[in-house]
Amino acid sequence: MKCPFCSHEELKVTDSRNASEINAVRRRRECLKCQRRFTTFESIDLTMQVKKRDGTYEDFQQDKLTRGLEFACRHTKISHDQVRKIAYEITNQLIEKQVRVVESQELGEIVMGHLQKADMIAYIRFACVYRRFKDIDELMEAIRCNTPKNEEDRYAIKEK
């Protein structure tokens, strides 16, 4: 790396911090020649692809994941910051798997798991699009399978 002011190649790092909201490391650097300081961001190269249902591939994009979550969470108790946090957690979960390709079905199940814990309405909205319910019976079955069986379970979900 070169100094952006004088192009000198000898630099020192004066501070290093995680910028977790953007999956990056923020570094303050100082040029050993001109003594000027500047900030750099080192981001994780998430070269992961999503294999779609039709067999095509597309690059994984956390922004696309966030948009999908925002759509499912619109008009629910989940805030924009919580949506971003969920997207970040899902991205980290995928990074930890250390795979180059993730099936869209697996990604969808991961997303539904997070939404199911966060908000049932958001979960059902996402499931409707993801699972492509063919009729009301399939939707009702999904709701029945994910509805608490008794008052104690219902209360436990509300407490979260």
Summary of the structure (lengths in Angstrom):
residues: 160
radius of gyration: 21.5
end to end distance: 46.9
largest distance: 71.3
contacts: 399
relative contact order: 0.10
helix: 49%
strand: 21%
